[in-house]
C-alpha cells in the first residue's frame, strides 16, 4: 500500500472507507425510514431538520478531520448521509 504525501496520510483502504461512509449512512437510514409513517408531519419539518444536519456536518468536516482524523470524518459523513435521507423523506 502506497502512502500519499500531504497533510493526511491515508492509505487506499482508509480512503475507500471515507468515500463510502456517506453512502452507508444514507442507505441504512433509507431502509429504516420506509417503516416510519410521516403522514402526520408536514414535509417542512423533515426537510428543515435534514438540511440543518447536513449543513452542520459539512461545515464542521474540516475541523473534525483535523481533530479526530479518519474515525471522526467517517462519523461526520455518516451523519450527513442520514440528514440527506430526512430531506428525501420530506417529499414522500
ABEGO torsion letter per residue (X at the ends): XBBBBEABBBBAAAAAAAAAAAAAAAAAAAAAAAABBAAABBAAAAAAAAAAAAAAAAAAAAAAAAAAEAAAAAAAAAAAAAAAAAAAAAAX
